[in-house]
Each structure stands twice: as structure tokens, then as C-alpha cells.
């Protein structure tokens, strides 16, 4: 998006948000509406979180979690934090993130408390090799070193 932005008719800013949700979800494609849908009443918590996290604030501040130029990863368990920090360190070593990486706690959302987030500043580099991809095996090899 960063490289295409200047060529687009409307130059909007975008934010990036990932929700780490450790409970299995049942996702199906609804042919009648031509969209993917999460099934079941057991996923009510997921639906509540999904609808509210993009508007969330950092606890004790009036600062929104999502910000232009930063990737926000929302989670609730310490093991998820550790796992995603490993991924971010890998991508940082490949030049995708700056050193500006934060761990923040989110203000309680209606019906949801105890969420935290990793917020990492994305390193946009003009002329960077966009075609380079990394596999899961690349990640595992790097983490072993």
C-alpha cells in the first residue's frame, strides 16, 4: 500500500491490526451473501472483541491503539505475546520494523477486559525489495540460531 499510495485516486491512511484468538473458530463461506462468516454462539466473545478493538485506547491514556505506520497485535495470554515478539524480531532483522516496539495494556472494552497489545512501527523503505518472501521454515531456521 505504501508504494501504491501516491498512484491511488484517494490517498487514505491505513492502520494494521491483528487479533490473536487462541480458541478454534468455525469459519464457513456463505454462498447466499458471498462472504465468510464465523459460526456458532460460542464465538460471541470473538465477535464482541472483533467489533471493539479497533476503537480501543491504551489504558490510562486517550491514545488510540491503532496508529498509522504501526502494526498492532492484540492478545490476552503471555504465551501469545512471547510467540509474536519472536515473529516481530525475525521481521525486524529483515528490515520490516524499526526498534520502536511497545507492549501496552488496553482499557477495558464493554464485556472484555485483560487485553494487551504489541505495537510495532513499520519500516517503510522506498525501493525496498518487495518481491522477497519468507517461509515458515526461514523463520524456524532463524529462531534456532
C-alpha positions in Angstrom: 0.0 0.0 0.0 2.8 2.4 0.9 4.3 2.2 -2.6 0.9 2.4 -4.3 -0.5 5.2 -2.3 0.7 8.1 -4.5 -1.0 6.5 -7.5 -4.4 6.0 -5.9 -7.2 8.5 -6.6 -7.9 8.9 -2.8 -4.8 8.8 -0.5 -6.1 7.3 2.7 -4.1 6.4 5.7 -4.3 2.8 6.9 -3.7 1.0 10.1 -2.8 -2.6 10.6 -4.4 -4.7 13.3 -4.2 -8.5 14.2 -6.3 -10.2 16.8 -4.6 -13.3 18.3 -7.5 -15.6 19.2 -6.4 -18.9 20.6 -9.7 -20.7 20.6 -10.6 -22.6 17.4 -13.2 -20.9 15.2 -15.5 -22.4 12.7 -15.4 -20.3 9.5 -17.6 -21.0 6.5 -18.4 -19.3 3.3 -22.0 -18.2 2.9 -22.9 -18.5 -0.7 -26.1 -16.5 -0.3 -24.2 -13.4 0.8 -20.9 -14.3 -0.9 -18.8 -13.8 2.3 -17.0 -15.7 5.1 -18.8 -16.0 8.4 -17.8 -17.2 11.9 -20.3 -19.9 13.0 -21.9 -20.6 16.4 -22.9 -18.9 19.6 -19.7 -20.0 21.3 -17.9 -17.3 19.3 -19.9 -14.4 20.9 -16.7 -13.3 22.7 -14.8 -13.2 19.5 -17.5 -11.1 17.8 -17.5 -8.6 20.7 -13.7 -8.3 20.7 -13.6 -8.0 16.9 -16.1 -5.2 16.8 -14.4 -3.2 19.6 -10.7 -3.5 19.4 -10.1 -1.1 16.5 -11.6 1.7 18.6 -9.7 0.8 21.8 -7.4 3.1 23.8 -4.2 2.4 25.7 -5.0 2.0 29.4 -4.8 5.3 31.3 -4.5 7.4 28.2 -6.6 9.0 25.4 -4.3 7.4 22.8 -5.9 5.0 20.3 -4.2 1.6 19.9 -4.3 1.7 16.1 -2.0 4.2 14.5 -0.8 5.0 11.0 2.5 3.3 10.3 2.2 0.8 13.1 1.2 -2.8 13.4 -0.9 -3.6 16.4 -1.2 -7.2 17.6 -3.9 -7.8 20.3 -3.7 -10.8 22.6 -4.8 -12.0 26.0 -2.2 -14.6 27.0 1.5 -14.2 27.8 2.5 -17.1 25.6 0.9 -15.3 22.6 3.0 -12.2 23.5 6.2 -14.3 23.5 5.4 -16.0 20.3 4.5 -12.8 18.4 7.5 -11.0 19.7 9.7 -13.7 18.1 8.0 -13.1 14.8 8.5 -9.4 15.1 12.2 -9.8 16.0 12.6 -12.0 12.9 10.9 -9.4 10.6 12.8 -6.6 12.3 16.1 -8.4 11.4 14.9 -8.4 7.8 14.2 -4.7 7.8 10.5 -4.6 8.2 10.2 -2.9 11.6 12.1 -0.2 13.5 13.3 -0.5 17.1 10.1 1.2 18.2 8.2 -1.8 19.6 5.8 -1.4 22.6 3.8 -3.6 24.9 0.7 -1.9 26.0 -2.4 -2.7 28.1 -5.8 -1.8 26.6 -8.5 -0.1 28.5 -11.4 -2.4 29.3 -13.9 -2.7 26.5 -17.5 -3.3 27.1 -17.7 -7.0 28.1 -13.9 -7.6 27.6 -11.0 -7.0 29.9 -7.4 -8.0 30.2 -6.3 -7.4 26.6 -2.8 -6.4 25.8 -1.1 -5.4 22.5 2.2 -5.3 20.8 2.6 -2.2 18.7 5.5 -2.2 16.2 6.5 0.6 13.9 6.6 -0.5 10.3 9.8 0.5 8.4 8.6 1.7 5.0 11.6 1.9 2.7 11.3 3.3 -0.8 13.0 1.0 -3.3 13.0 -1.9 -0.9 12.9 -5.4 -2.4 9.1 -6.1 -2.2 9.2 -9.4 -4.0 11.3 -11.1 -1.3 9.2 -13.6 0.7 10.0 -15.6 3.8 8.6 -19.0 4.7 7.8 -20.6 8.0 11.0 -22.7 7.5 13.0 -19.5 7.2 11.5 -18.3 10.5 12.2 -21.6 12.3 15.8 -21.6 11.0 16.4 -18.1 12.2 14.9 -18.9 15.6 17.2 -21.9 16.1 20.3 -19.7 15.5 
